Each structure stands twice: as C-alpha cells, then as structure tokens.
Amino acid sequence: MIFSLLPRLLATALLCAAAIAWAQPTAMRLAFSELEPWKTLQDGRHGGAYTEIVRELARRLGQPLQIVDCPLKRCLKMLETGETDIVIGVQQSPERLRYLHYLATPYRRTTSDRVFLVRKGDAARIGRYEDLRGLRIAVKAGSEYFDRFDEDATMLKDPSPNNVSSLRKLLLGRVDAVLMPEDGGGIGRGGLGL
C-alpha cells in the first residue's frame, strides 16, 4: 500500500511545484538603448518618459521589469530572437513588422516621425527630398526613418551611436544635416559638451 501511494504523492508534489512556478511572475525584459530625452541612463539609473511607461506597464501586469542595456542593433536582434520582450521608441518598418507588434500611441500625435536638422542659416537648403542628394546626413546607427530614405543607397548616411553624437557632428561641420524624430532633439544632461 505504501508503494502505490508514493508515486501519487510524488506526482502531486510535482504538480504543486509546477503550479507554484507557473504562478510566479516572470520578468518583463525591456530592450534598452538610450534615446535622450525619452530613454536615459544616468549614474546607472534608467529614466525618461518611455522607460517610465514600460515600468508602469510592468507594474500593472504584476511583473518585475528587467532592463537589458544594448546598442540599438543588438536590441533589435534580441527582440527578434526572443531574448527580450518589449521595446519602446523604435520606428516601424516592414522588416521589423516581421517580429514586432506595434501599438498605436496617442502621445505622439502632434510630432513628426522625422525631421532634418541643419545649422543656422542652412534651413533653405532642404525643401524637398532631392535636395538631400550630395549632403552628408548623420543618422543613429541601426535606426530606420522612412522607406524611401532607408532604401536609398545613393544617400550619404553617416551613422552615429546616438543622436547627441549626430548633433555634435552637425555643430562641428562634419555633416550637413541630422535626421531624427522631431521630439528626439532634446539634448539632455549637460548639453553637447562643446
């Protein structure tokens, strides 16, 4: 009798352990690459409005949040392979739609997806797409902006690790324009340091 009861107790214990493990909240993994002022990293603390939105989402879902620091290209690869779960603040593109599901965001209805920033006095230089030909344009490495530009191999694109580096290049005259989201032009902590 004791031998027939042992397998049942063992099976019940395993089922209970599995139920407890299943009930434990798993961490939501945020793929994080800095995008000032929306996603910031200062003194080891992740901040910015986009980061706070994801923190609130995790709180409402009852899940701990794990923030995974990575350059944008690596973050996108980690999302594609399932190593991370969520990202915020990346441009939608046909390729990214293969592995990302985008949500409609009401907080971005009043800003443009992209603008070309130029030095003071050069504003008249860009009036239409064709005016970009021959200009050296700083872009954030791994970013996508709009199909025509992204697919145009004739454009002189100068990748930078972040928007602040792109803006520094513009101020120093190393590029003619910077392409970025309109609301990404905030400099954040300490300005450009020039």
N, CA, C and O atoms as a DFTB+ gen file, in Angstrom:
776 C
 N C O
     1  1       0.817      -1.193       0.000
     2  2       0.000       0.000       0.000
     3  2       0.863       1.260       0.000
     4  3       0.551       2.232      -0.689
     5  1       1.939       1.241       0.767
     6  2       2.815       2.405       0.832
     7  2       3.476       2.648      -0.502
     8  3       3.686       3.804      -0.868
     9  1       3.819       1.599      -1.257
    10  2       4.479       1.759      -2.548
    11  2       3.532       2.360      -3.588
    12  3       3.981       3.120      -4.445
    13  1       2.234       2.041      -3.537
    14  2       1.300       2.607      -4.514
    15  2       0.956       4.058      -4.172
    16  3       0.573       4.822      -5.058
    17  1       1.085       4.443      -2.922
    18  2       0.807       5.811      -2.508
    19  2       1.972       6.748      -2.844
    20  3       1.745       7.925      -3.126
    21  1       3.204       6.253      -2.820
    22  2       4.384       7.062      -3.069
    23  2       4.375       7.714      -4.459
    24  3       4.639       8.913      -4.551
    25  1       4.085       6.982      -5.544
    26  2       4.046       7.630      -6.852
    27  2       2.980       8.733      -6.918
    28  3       3.193       9.761      -7.560
    29  1       1.842       8.522      -6.260
    30  2       0.785       9.540      -6.257
    31  2       1.234      10.796      -5.513
    32  3       0.982      11.914      -5.963
    33  1       1.905      10.603      -4.366
    34  2       2.405      11.749      -3.608
    35  2       3.461      12.499      -4.410
    36  3       3.477      13.730      -4.430
    37  1       4.337      11.755      -5.066
    38  2       5.380      12.367      -5.877
    39  2       4.762      13.160      -7.038
    40  3       5.182      14.282      -7.322
    41  1       3.781      12.577      -7.693
    42  2       3.106      13.258      -8.801
    43  2       2.387      14.510      -8.306
    44  3       2.429      15.546      -8.969
    45  1       1.738      14.428      -7.166
    46  2       1.044      15.585      -6.590
    47  2       2.034      16.686      -6.230
    48  3       1.773      17.861      -6.487
    49  1       3.168      16.317      -5.637
    50  2       4.196      17.299      -5.276
    51  2       4.749      17.983      -6.524
    52  3       4.968      19.194      -6.521
    53  1       4.972      17.222      -7.580
    54  2       5.473      17.806      -8.823
    55  2       4.459      18.760      -9.432
    56  3       4.826      19.828      -9.923
    57  1       3.180      18.382      -9.404
    58  2       2.132      19.257      -9.923
    59  2       2.040      20.545      -9.114
    60  3       1.866      21.623      -9.683
    61  1       2.155      20.444      -7.797
    62  2       2.118      21.639      -6.929
    63  2       3.312      22.532      -7.214
    64  3       3.164      23.752      -7.296
    65  1       4.491      21.946      -7.367
    66  2       5.691      22.735      -7.658
    67  2       5.557      23.440      -9.009
    68  3       5.952      24.597      -9.158
    69  1       4.997      22.731      -9.985
    70  2       4.795      23.333     -11.307
    71  2       3.787      24.468     -11.229
    72  3       3.979      25.502     -11.869
    73  1       2.721      24.299     -10.462
    74  2       1.711      25.350     -10.316
    75  2       2.297      26.576      -9.625
    76  3       2.000      27.706     -10.010
    77  1       3.123      26.360      -8.615
    78  2       3.749      27.482      -7.906
    79  2       4.709      28.214      -8.841
    80  3       4.731      29.445      -8.875
    81  1       5.501      27.457      -9.599
    82  2       6.441      28.073     -10.540
    83  2       5.688      28.844     -11.619
    84  3       6.119      29.926     -12.016
    85  1       4.584      28.310     -12.092
    86  2       3.793      28.968     -13.125
    87  2       3.169      30.255     -12.587
    88  3       3.052      31.240     -13.315
    89  1       2.775      30.248     -11.330
    90  2       2.119      31.404     -10.729
    91  2       3.111      32.532     -10.416
    92  3       2.703      33.681     -10.250
    93  1       4.407      32.215     -10.336
    94  2       5.395      33.250     -10.053
    95  2       5.503      34.192     -11.258
    96  3       5.588      33.734     -12.398
    97  1       5.498      35.498     -11.009
    98  2       5.609      36.416     -12.139
    99  2       6.993      36.329     -12.780
   100  3       8.012      36.305     -12.089
   101  1       7.011      36.282     -14.111
   102  2       8.282      36.296     -14.821
   103  2       8.623      37.741     -15.139
   104  3       7.731      38.580     -15.270
   105  1       9.874      38.026     -15.260
   106  2      10.294      39.399     -15.527
   107  2      10.001      39.773     -16.970
   108  3      10.231      38.990     -17.890
   109  1       9.494      40.969     -17.148
   110  2       9.345      41.552     -18.476
   111  2      10.706      42.157     -18.815
   112  3      11.240      42.962     -18.052
   113  1      11.266      41.765     -19.963
   114  2      12.611      42.215     -20.335
   115  2      12.525      43.339     -21.375
   116  3      12.073      43.126     -22.500
   117  1      12.964      44.530     -20.981
   118  2      12.958      45.706     -21.846
   119  2      14.299      45.831     -22.553
   120  3      15.338      45.930     -21.900
   121  1      14.285      45.826     -23.880
   122  2      15.497      46.090     -24.663
   123  2      15.712      47.594     -24.643
   124  3      14.903      48.343     -25.190
   125  1      16.800      48.045     -24.017
   126  2      17.010      49.465     -23.748
   127  2      18.248      49.996     -24.449
   128  3      19.364      49.551     -24.183
   129  1      18.043      50.949     -25.344
   130  2      19.151      51.723     -25.901
   131  2      18.787      53.186     -25.702
   132  3      17.651      53.595     -25.943
   133  1      19.753      53.956     -25.265
   134  2      19.484      55.350     -24.916
   135  2      18.910      56.132     -26.091
   136  3      19.356      55.983     -27.228
   137  1      17.924      56.960     -25.803
   138  2      17.286      57.835     -26.787
   139  2      16.835      59.076     -26.028
   140  3      15.659      59.237     -25.699
   141  1      17.814      59.958     -25.757
   142  2      17.507      61.149     -24.952
   143  2      16.512      62.038     -25.672
   144  3      16.595      62.163     -26.894
   145  1      15.601      62.643     -24.992
   146  2      15.384      62.593     -23.544
   147  2      14.413      61.497     -23.117
   148  3      14.060      61.416     -21.941
   149  1      13.977      60.659     -24.044
   150  2      12.911      59.690     -23.780
   151  2      13.380      58.439     -23.053
   152  3      12.635      57.877     -22.249
   153  1      14.598      57.996     -23.320
   154  2      15.197      56.859     -22.615
   155  2      16.602      57.295     -22.225
   156  3      17.456      57.514     -23.084
   157  1      16.833      57.416     -20.931
   158  2      18.115      57.942     -20.459
   159  2      18.765      56.970     -19.495
   160  3      18.098      56.160     -18.851
   161  1      20.076      57.067     -19.413
   162  2      20.842      56.279     -18.449
   163  2      21.825      57.231     -17.791
   164  3      22.760      57.717     -18.428
   165  1      21.605      57.491     -16.504
   166  2      22.460      58.420     -15.779
   167  2      22.783      57.823     -14.424
   168  3      21.890      57.495     -13.643
   169  1      24.075      57.685     -14.156
   170  2      24.548      57.122     -12.884
   171  2      23.920      55.752     -12.616
   172  3      23.542      55.448     -11.485
   173  1      23.813      54.931     -13.659
   174  2      23.274      53.586     -13.518
   175  2      21.765      53.511     -13.390
   176  3      21.218      52.422     -13.220
   177  1      21.078      54.645     -13.468
   178  2      19.610      54.687     -13.322
   179  2      18.975      54.924     -14.680
   180  3      19.288      55.901     -15.362
   181  1      18.080      54.024     -15.069
   182  2      17.343      54.158     -16.322
   183  2      16.165      55.093     -16.089
   184  3      15.398      54.910     -15.143
   185  1      16.023      56.087     -16.944
   186  2      14.937      57.050     -16.788
   187  2      14.378      57.469     -18.122
   188  3      14.627      56.837     -19.148
   189  1      13.617      58.546     -18.096
   190  2      12.971      59.072     -19.296
   191  2      11.535      58.600     -19.393
   192  3      11.157      57.582     -18.813
   193  1      10.741      59.357     -20.138
   194  2       9.300      59.081     -20.242
   195  2       9.003      57.679     -20.783
   196  3       8.124      56.992     -20.264
   197  1       9.729      57.250     -21.822
   198  2       9.462      55.923     -22.393
   199  2       9.745      54.819     -21.369
   200  3       8.992      53.851     -21.270
   201  1      10.812      54.969     -20.625
   202  2      11.161      53.977     -19.608
   203  2      10.079      53.918     -18.536
   204  3       9.726      52.835     -18.069
   205  1       9.553      55.070     -18.147
   206  2       8.506      55.114     -17.123
   207  2       7.204      54.482     -17.628
   208  3       6.470      53.866     -16.855
   209  1       6.925      54.633     -18.910
   210  2       5.734      53.980     -19.484
   211  2       5.856      52.467     -19.347
   212  3       4.898      51.802     -18.953
   213  1       7.028      51.917     -19.667
   214  2       7.228      50.469     -19.569
   215  2       7.211      50.023     -18.101
   216  3       6.688      48.953     -17.790
   217  1       7.771      50.823     -17.210
   218  2       7.706      50.487     -15.772
   219  2       6.259      50.389     -15.299
   220  3       5.902      49.476     -14.554
   221  1       5.434      51.329     -15.733
   222  2       4.019      51.318     -15.336
   223  2       3.308      50.113     -15.943
   224  3       2.477      49.490     -15.281
   225  1       3.620      49.780     -17.177
   226  2       3.031      48.597     -17.811
   227  2       3.379      47.339     -17.019
   228  3       2.502      46.519     -16.745
   229  1       4.644      47.180     -16.654
   230  2       5.069      46.012     -15.870
   231  2       4.361      45.985     -14.520
   232  3       3.941      44.925     -14.056
   233  1       4.228      47.153     -13.889
   234  2       3.545      47.227     -12.594
   235  2       2.099      46.775     -12.730
   236  3       1.608      45.995     -11.914
   237  1       1.419      47.262     -13.758
   238  2       0.007      46.902     -13.962
   239  2      -0.165      45.421     -14.294
   240  3      -1.195      44.823     -13.981
   241  1       0.839      44.841     -14.924
   242  2       0.782      43.409     -15.238
   243  2       1.249      42.546     -14.066
   244  3       1.142      41.321     -14.103
   245  1       1.765      43.199     -13.032
   246  2       2.256      42.456     -11.869
   247  2       3.534      41.694     -12.156
   248  3       3.782      40.647     -11.559
   249  1       4.344      42.210     -13.063
   250  2       5.597      41.552     -13.426
   251  2       6.776      42.436     -13.059
   252  3       6.713      43.653     -13.231
   253  1       7.852      41.840     -12.557
   254  2       9.062      42.643     -12.357
   255  2       9.622      43.048     -13.717
   256  3       9.413      42.353     -14.712
   257  1      10.330      44.166     -13.757
   258  2      10.913      44.646     -15.002
   259  2      12.420      44.452     -14.963
   260  3      13.091      44.876     -14.022
   261  1      12.936      43.810     -15.990
   262  2      14.385      43.658     -16.159
   263  2      14.785      44.507     -17.358
   264  3      14.266      44.309     -18.456
   265  1      15.694      45.442     -17.162
   266  2      16.137      46.312     -18.245
   267  2      17.467      45.792     -18.778
   268  3      18.440      45.650     -18.037
   269  1      17.487      45.512     -20.075
   270  2      18.663      44.962     -20.734
   271  2      19.283      46.068     -21.596
   272  3      18.703      46.475     -22.603
   273  1      20.461      46.548     -21.194
   274  2      21.161      47.585     -21.957
   275  2      21.805      46.960     -23.189
   276  3      22.467      45.926     -23.102
   277  1      21.601      47.606     -24.344
   278  2      22.183      47.109     -25.584
   279  2      22.173      48.219     -26.627
   280  3      21.298      49.085     -26.599
   281  1      23.141      48.205     -27.552
   282  2      23.062      49.130     -28.688
   283  2      21.811      48.781     -29.500
   284  3      21.346      47.642     -29.460
   285  1      21.267      49.750     -30.231
   286  2      20.005      49.539     -30.933
   287  2      20.001      48.283     -31.803
   288  3      19.046      47.507     -31.751
   289  1      21.044      48.069     -32.597
   290  2      21.073      46.886     -33.471
   291  2      20.996      45.595     -32.659
   292  3      20.278      44.669     -33.038
   293  1      21.720      45.525     -31.562
   294  2      21.698      44.336     -30.697
   295  2      20.326      44.186     -30.043
   296  3      19.809      43.073     -29.941
   297  1      19.737      45.289     -29.602
   298  2      18.391      45.242     -29.006
   299  2      17.393      44.635     -29.993
   300  3      16.586      43.779     -29.631
   301  1      17.460      45.093     -31.240
   302  2      16.531      44.579     -32.254
   303  2      16.754      43.086     -32.490
   304  3      15.793      42.335     -32.655
   305  1      18.009      42.656     -32.507
   306  2      18.308      41.230     -32.686
   307  2      17.765      40.423     -31.503
   308  3      17.213      39.339     -31.692
   309  1      17.921      40.949     -30.285
   310  2      17.432      40.262     -29.093
   311  2      15.904      40.167     -29.106
   312  3      15.347      39.176     -28.632
   313  1      15.226      41.171     -29.636
   314  2      13.774      41.120     -29.766
   315  2      13.372      40.062     -30.797
   316  3      12.409      39.319     -30.608
   317  1      14.128      40.016     -31.881
   318  2      13.837      39.046     -32.944
   319  2      14.006      37.608     -32.464
   320  3      13.225      36.735     -32.842
   321  1      15.018      37.356     -31.636
   322  2      15.282      36.002     -31.157
   323  2      14.514      35.650     -29.884
   324  3      14.551      34.506     -29.431
   325  1      13.820      36.630     -29.309
   326  2      13.042      36.360     -28.102
   327  2      13.825      36.494     -26.807
   328  3      13.334      36.114     -25.743
   329  1      15.054      37.039     -26.885
   330  2      15.849      37.230     -25.667
   331  2      15.309      38.372     -24.817
   332  3      15.535      38.407     -23.607
   333  1      14.591      39.312     -25.447
   334  2      13.910      40.391     -24.732
   335  2      12.468      40.426     -25.220
   336  3      12.138      39.859     -26.262
   337  1      11.612      41.101     -24.450
   338  2      10.176      41.048     -24.712
   339  2       9.588      42.313     -25.303
   340  3       8.628      42.255     -26.071
   341  1      10.155      43.457     -24.950
   342  2       9.497      44.713     -25.290
   343  2      10.542      45.773     -25.600
   344  3      11.656      45.738     -25.078
   345  1      10.170      46.707     -26.451
   346  2      10.993      47.865     -26.775
   347  2      10.026      49.029     -26.954
   348  3       8.847      48.828     -27.246
   349  1      10.524      50.225     -26.781
   350  2       9.686      51.403     -26.983
   351  2      10.532      52.464     -27.658
   352  3      11.714      52.621     -27.351
   353  1       9.910      53.201     -28.591
   354  2      10.600      54.298     -29.251
   355  2      11.363      53.916     -30.499
   356  3      12.295      54.626     -30.878
   357  1      11.004      52.811     -31.163
   358  2      11.678      52.459     -32.417
   359  2      10.703      52.637     -33.579
   360  3       9.510      52.355     -33.466
   361  1      11.242      53.107     -34.684
   362  2      10.462      53.366     -35.888
   363  2       9.941      52.054     -36.478
   364  3      10.640      51.041     -36.487
   365  1       8.720      52.093     -36.963
   366  2       8.124      50.925     -37.614
   367  2       8.682      50.798     -39.028
   368  3       8.856      51.795     -39.728
   369  1       8.959      49.566     -39.439
   370  2       9.411      49.303     -40.802
   371  2       8.892      47.926     -41.209
   372  3       8.544      47.117     -40.349
   373  1       8.836      47.657     -42.506
   374  2       8.353      46.340     -42.947
   375  2       9.152      45.187     -42.351
   376  3       8.570      44.180     -41.949
   377  1      10.491      45.319     -42.286
   378  2      11.292      44.227     -41.721
   379  2      10.990      44.023     -40.239
   380  3      10.853      42.887     -39.784
   381  1      10.887      45.103     -39.495
   382  2      10.622      44.998     -38.057
   383  2       9.227      44.443     -37.781
   384  3       9.001      43.822     -36.743
   385  1       8.296      44.662     -38.697
   386  2       6.942      44.121     -38.516
   387  2       6.929      42.592     -38.553
   388  3       5.958      41.972     -38.121
   389  1       7.997      41.983     -39.064
   390  2       8.076      40.518     -39.068
   391  2       8.172      39.960     -37.659
   392  3       7.697      38.854     -37.403
   393  1       8.784      40.712     -36.726
   394  2       8.986      40.178     -35.382
   395  2       8.511      41.112     -34.269
   396  3       8.591      40.747     -33.096
   397  1       8.020      42.308     -34.604
   398  2       7.499      43.227     -33.595
   399  2       6.038      43.539     -33.870
   400  3       5.611      43.607     -35.022
   401  1       5.285      43.727     -32.809
   402  2       3.900      44.178     -32.927
   403  2       3.856      45.603     -32.386
   404  3       4.165      45.831     -31.217
   405  1       3.478      46.557     -33.222
   406  2       3.454      47.960     -32.824
   407  2       2.068      48.335     -32.309
   408  3       1.050      47.892     -32.841
   409  1       2.051      49.151     -31.275
   410  2       0.813      49.670     -30.724
   411  2       0.618      51.104     -31.186
   412  3       1.589      51.842     -31.354
   413  1      -0.625      51.498     -31.392
   414  2      -0.913      52.896     -31.714
   415  2      -0.706      53.714     -30.446
   416  3      -1.263      53.388     -29.397
   417  1       0.086      54.767     -30.538
   418  2       0.410      55.550     -29.349
   419  2      -0.181      56.948     -29.454
   420  3       0.253      57.740     -30.290
   421  1      -1.157      57.260     -28.624
   422  2      -1.810      58.565     -28.705
   423  2      -0.921      59.725     -28.278
   424  3      -1.231      60.868     -28.612
   425  1       0.168      59.484     -27.556
   426  2       1.000      60.566     -27.066
   427  2       1.916      61.148     -28.140
   428  3       2.610      62.130     -27.875
   429  1       1.940      60.584     -29.326
   430  2       2.850      61.071     -30.360
   431  2       2.104      61.634     -31.569
   432  3       2.654      61.682     -32.669
   433  1       0.894      62.045     -31.378
   434  2       0.095      62.527     -32.496
   435  2       0.495      63.918     -32.969
   436  3       0.180      64.284     -34.101
   437  1       1.174      64.699     -32.148
   438  2       1.470      66.084     -32.516
   439  2       2.909      66.298     -32.958
   440  3       3.304      67.435     -33.214
   441  1       3.699      65.245     -33.055
   442  2       5.073      65.401     -33.506
   443  2       5.303      64.602     -34.771
   444  3       4.603      63.627     -35.044
   445  1       6.274      65.020     -35.525
   446  2       6.628      64.329     -36.755
   447  2       7.468      63.113     -36.430
   448  3       8.166      63.074     -35.417
   449  1       7.394      62.132     -37.291
   450  2       8.245      60.957     -37.117
   451  2       9.706      61.286     -37.400
   452  3      10.604      60.627     -36.875
   453  1       9.949      62.310     -38.235
   454  2      11.322      62.602     -38.629
   455  2      11.448      64.060     -39.090
   456  3      10.528      64.634     -39.674
   457  1      12.601      64.623     -38.810
   458  2      12.938      65.960     -39.304
   459  2      14.421      65.966     -39.665
   460  3      15.207      65.169     -39.153
   461  1      14.778      66.877     -40.550
   462  2      16.175      67.092     -40.891
   463  2      16.606      68.375     -40.192
   464  3      16.052      69.444     -40.449
   465  1      17.586      68.267     -39.315
   466  2      18.122      69.422     -38.614
   467  2      19.378      69.877     -39.338
   468  3      20.210      69.060     -39.733
   469  1      19.507      71.186     -39.507
   470  2      20.669      71.764     -40.172
   471  2      21.199      72.907     -39.303
   472  3      20.523      73.354     -38.377
   473  1      22.400      73.372     -39.605
   474  2      22.962      74.518     -38.887
   475  2      22.176      75.786     -39.231
   476  3      21.565      75.884     -40.295
   477  1      22.206      76.731     -38.329
   478  2      21.533      78.014     -38.529
   479  2      22.000      78.628     -39.845
   480  3      23.195      78.678     -40.137
   481  1      21.044      79.087     -40.622
   482  2      21.353      79.680     -41.916
   483  2      21.259      78.714     -43.076
   484  3      21.268      79.136     -44.232
   485  1      21.168      77.417     -42.790
   486  2      21.086      76.405     -43.851
   487  2      19.666      75.876     -44.067
   488  3      19.474      74.929     -44.830
   489  1      18.676      76.468     -43.412
   490  2      17.317      75.926     -43.455
   491  2      16.761      75.857     -44.873
   492  3      16.038      74.917     -45.200
   493  1      17.081      76.828     -45.718
   494  2      16.550      76.846     -47.080
   495  2      17.193      75.782     -47.958
   496  3      16.746      75.539     -49.079
   497  1      18.222      75.161     -47.455
   498  2      18.972      74.169     -48.224
   499  2      18.141      72.914     -48.545
   500  3      18.339      72.299     -49.593
   501  1      17.218      72.531     -47.659
   502  2      16.409      71.329     -47.853
   503  2      14.937      71.719     -47.954
   504  3      14.316      72.110     -46.965
   505  1      14.395      71.606     -49.152
   506  2      12.979      71.894     -49.371
   507  2      12.215      70.685     -49.873
   508  3      10.994      70.606     -49.734
   509  1      12.935      69.752     -50.452
   510  2      12.311      68.531     -50.983
   511  2      13.345      67.409     -50.930
   512  3      14.529      67.663     -50.708
   513  1      12.905      66.192     -51.130
   514  2      13.774      65.018     -50.978
   515  2      15.024      65.120     -51.860
   516  3      16.118      64.779     -51.411
   517  1      14.883      65.569     -53.068
   518  2      16.005      65.644     -53.999
   519  2      17.111      66.562     -53.489
   520  3      18.269      66.398     -53.874
   521  1      16.780      67.521     -52.634
   522  2      17.787      68.428     -52.074
   523  2      18.761      67.709     -51.144
   524  3      19.805      68.260     -50.797
   525  1      18.432      66.499     -50.743
   526  2      19.310      65.735     -49.854
   527  2      20.505      65.137     -50.586
   528  3      21.506      64.777     -49.966
   529  1      20.396      65.032     -51.907
   530  2      21.480      64.431     -52.703
   531  2      22.775      65.223     -52.515
   532  3      22.797      66.448     -52.635
   533  1      23.830      64.506     -52.223
   534  2      25.132      65.126     -52.045
   535  2      25.397      65.641     -50.636
   536  3      26.523      66.024     -50.319
   537  1      24.369      65.655     -49.788
   538  2      24.567      66.082     -48.401
   539  2      24.992      64.890     -47.556
   540  3      24.531      63.771     -47.781
   541  1      25.859      65.124     -46.597
   542  2      26.254      64.095     -45.634
   543  2      25.252      64.191     -44.488
   544  3      25.154      65.228     -43.832
   545  1      24.504      63.107     -44.244
   546  2      23.408      63.124     -43.276
   547  2      23.715      62.175     -42.124
   548  3      23.907      60.976     -42.328
   549  1      23.759      62.720     -40.920
   550  2      24.001      61.902     -39.726
   551  2      22.714      61.181     -39.343
   552  3      21.634      61.770     -39.317
   553  1      22.856      59.896     -39.047
   554  2      21.736      59.060     -38.605
   555  2      22.195      58.237     -37.407
   556  3      23.393      58.020     -37.223
   557  1      21.264      57.788     -36.606
   558  2      21.607      56.913     -35.483
   559  2      21.783      55.498     -36.026
   560  3      20.903      54.984     -36.715
   561  1      22.897      54.877     -35.724
   562  2      23.194      53.521     -36.213
   563  2      22.069      52.564     -35.828
   564  3      21.666      52.509     -34.666
   565  1      21.569      51.821     -36.792
   566  2      20.516      50.843     -36.555
   567  2      19.120      51.404     -36.678
   568  3      18.153      50.642     -36.675
   569  1      18.982      52.720     -36.787
   570  2      17.659      53.336     -36.883
   571  2      17.121      53.250     -38.299
   572  3      17.874      53.193     -39.271
   573  1      15.807      53.242     -38.389
   574  2      15.122      53.330     -39.673
   575  2      14.207      54.530     -39.601
   576  3      13.638      54.816     -38.547
   577  1      14.053      55.249     -40.729
   578  2      13.343      56.512     -40.719
   579  2      12.100      56.488     -41.604
   580  3      10.982      56.609     -41.103
   581  1      12.282      56.335     -42.899
   582  2      11.159      56.147     -43.817
   583  2      11.690      55.396     -45.023
   584  3      12.852      55.547     -45.402
   585  1      10.827      54.582     -45.624
   586  2      11.258      53.615     -46.639
   587  2      12.131      54.225     -47.735
   588  3      13.191      53.688     -48.055
   589  1      11.698      55.322     -48.299
   590  2      12.446      55.899     -49.420
   591  2      13.882      56.211     -49.005
   592  3      14.821      55.894     -49.735
   593  1      14.051      56.815     -47.869
   594  2      15.390      57.164     -47.387
   595  2      16.182      55.918     -46.994
   596  3      17.348      55.773     -47.361
   597  1      15.534      55.016     -46.241
   598  2      16.220      53.809     -45.764
   599  2      16.739      52.956     -46.913
   600  3      17.807      52.353     -46.803
   601  1      16.001      52.899     -48.008
   602  2      16.359      52.045     -49.138
   603  2      17.226      52.751     -50.176
   604  3      17.685      52.120     -51.127
   605  1      17.451      54.037     -50.006
   606  2      18.195      54.829     -50.982
   607  2      19.700      54.694     -50.741
   608  3      20.253      55.324     -49.839
   609  1      20.353      53.866     -51.559
   610  2      21.788      53.618     -51.414
   611  2      22.626      54.799     -51.898
   612  3      23.835      54.825     -51.667
   613  1      22.016      55.762     -52.557
   614  2      22.775      56.914     -53.057
   615  2      22.937      58.007     -52.003
   616  3      23.731      58.930     -52.188
   617  1      22.202      57.913     -50.913
   618  2      22.314      58.918     -49.855
   619  2      23.605      58.717     -49.065
   620  3      24.008      57.582     -48.811
   621  1      24.244      59.800     -48.681
   622  2      25.468      59.749     -47.875
   623  2      25.063      59.738     -46.406
   624  3      24.883      60.795     -45.802
   625  1      24.921      58.554     -45.833
   626  2      24.483      58.395     -44.447
   627  2      25.700      58.193     -43.550
   628  3      26.544      57.336     -43.813
   629  1      25.777      58.980     -42.503
   630  2      26.898      58.941     -41.575
   631  2      26.373      58.450     -40.224
   632  3      25.818      59.240     -39.461
   633  1      26.540      57.156     -39.914
   634  2      25.980      56.621     -38.674
   635  2      26.718      57.096     -37.425
   636  3      27.940      57.247     -37.420
   637  1      25.945      57.324     -36.373
   638  2      26.467      57.711     -35.057
   639  2      25.866      56.774     -34.019
   640  3      24.806      56.197     -34.261
   641  1      26.511      56.610     -32.879
   642  2      25.956      55.720     -31.853
   643  2      24.685      56.263     -31.203
   644  3      23.889      55.498     -30.657
   645  1      24.490      57.598     -31.260
   646  2      23.287      58.187     -30.660
   647  2      23.044      59.554     -31.287
   648  3      23.870      60.060     -32.047
   649  1      21.885      60.149     -30.953
   650  2      21.520      61.442     -31.531
   651  2      22.430      62.577     -31.072
   652  3      22.687      63.510     -31.833
   653  1      22.913      62.508     -29.854
   654  2      23.800      63.553     -29.353
   655  2      25.079      63.586     -30.190
   656  3      25.559      64.664     -30.540
   657  1      25.630      62.427     -30.512
   658  2      26.829      62.374     -31.363
   659  2      26.537      62.952     -32.740
   660  3      27.368      63.657     -33.312
   661  1      25.358      62.655     -33.269
   662  2      24.971      63.213     -34.570
   663  2      24.909      64.732     -34.515
   664  3      25.380      65.410     -35.428
   665  1      24.330      65.264     -33.446
   666  2      24.230      66.719     -33.305
   667  2      25.607      67.362     -33.135
   668  3      25.846      68.459     -33.640
   669  1      26.503      66.688     -32.432
   670  2      27.873      67.204     -32.302
   671  2      28.539      67.299     -33.666
   672  3      29.203      68.288     -33.977
   673  1      28.353      66.250     -34.486
   674  2      28.919      66.265     -35.839
   675  2      28.380      67.451     -36.637
   676  3      29.119      68.103     -37.374
   677  1      27.085      67.722     -36.481
   678  2      26.479      68.838     -37.197
   679  2      27.089      70.163     -36.749
   680  3      27.443      70.997     -37.582
   681  1      27.212      70.358     -35.445
   682  2      27.771      71.602     -34.920
   683  2      29.227      71.797     -35.327
   684  3      29.679      72.927     -35.511
   685  1      29.956      70.698     -35.466
   686  2      31.368      70.776     -35.854
   687  2      31.565      70.833     -37.370
   688  3      32.694      70.944     -37.848
   689  1      30.459      70.757     -38.126
   690  2      30.547      70.837     -39.582
   691  2      30.968      69.549     -40.255
   692  3      31.340      69.564     -41.428
   693  1      30.920      68.446     -39.550
   694  2      31.315      67.154     -40.141
   695  2      30.206      66.535     -40.983
   696  3      30.467      65.687     -41.836
   697  1      28.963      66.962     -40.741
   698  2      27.816      66.530     -41.545
   699  2      27.014      67.775     -41.905
   700  3      27.159      68.828     -41.285
   701  1      26.158      67.632     -42.929
   702  2      25.335      68.757     -43.379
   703  2      23.963      68.790     -42.712
   704  3      23.342      69.848     -42.614
   705  1      23.493      67.632     -42.255
   706  2      22.167      67.543     -41.641
   707  2      22.122      66.337     -40.717
   708  3      22.939      65.423     -40.818
   709  1      21.150      66.355     -39.817
   710  2      20.887      65.227     -38.918
   711  2      19.440      64.823     -39.127
   712  3      18.547      65.670     -39.130
   713  1      19.207      63.529     -39.303
   714  2      17.845      63.007     -39.419
   715  2      17.495      62.343     -38.104
   716  3      18.207      61.456     -37.633
   717  1      16.372      62.787     -37.505
   718  2      15.956      62.228     -36.209
   719  2      14.476      62.531     -35.988
   720  3      13.903      63.377     -36.675
   721  1      13.849      61.831     -35.016
   722  2      12.480      62.207     -34.655
   723  2      12.472      63.635     -34.123
   724  3      13.399      64.052     -33.429
   725  1      11.423      64.379     -34.451
   726  2      11.342      65.775     -34.022
   727  2      11.479      65.905     -32.512
   728  3      12.153      66.811     -32.022
   729  1      10.844      65.008     -31.779
   730  2      10.887      65.109     -30.324
   731  2      12.151      64.493     -29.733
   732  3      12.286      64.438     -28.510
   733  1      13.077      64.029     -30.567
   734  2      14.340      63.480     -30.084
   735  2      15.455      64.492     -30.079
   736  3      16.605      64.137     -29.818
   737  1      15.149      65.748     -30.360
   738  2      16.160      66.780     -30.442
   739  2      16.594      67.318     -29.090
   740  3      17.496      68.153     -29.022
   741  1      15.967      66.854     -28.006
   742  2      16.373      67.301     -26.669
   743  2      17.781      66.814     -26.366
   744  3      18.124      65.669     -26.663
   745  1      18.573      67.655     -25.792
   746  2      19.969      67.324     -25.564
   747  2      20.157      66.559     -24.267
   748  3      21.038      65.704     -24.185
   749  1      19.359      66.841     -23.258
   750  2      19.504      66.113     -22.008
   751  2      20.681      66.607     -21.193
   752  3      21.162      67.723     -21.387
   753  1      21.138      65.771     -20.283
   754  2      22.131      66.126     -19.285
   755  2      23.383      66.815     -19.824
   756  3      24.196      66.232     -20.540
   757  1      23.489      68.051     -19.451
   758  2      24.731      68.772     -19.697
   759  2      24.961      69.292     -21.094
   760  3      26.075      69.724     -21.389
   761  1      23.996      69.278     -21.956
   762  2      24.177      69.804     -23.299
   763  2      25.095      68.941     -24.143
   764  3      25.280      67.754     -23.870
   765  1      25.666      69.546     -25.165
   766  2      26.526      68.812     -26.093
   767  2      27.971      68.768     -25.642
   768  3      28.769      68.037     -26.229
   769  1      28.324      69.504     -24.650
   770  2      29.685      69.474     -24.127
   771  2      30.699      70.111     -25.053
   772  3      31.870      69.731     -25.042
   773  1      30.272      71.067     -25.850
   774  2      31.214      71.754     -26.759
   775  2      31.600      73.101     -26.206
   776  3      32.381      73.823     -26.826
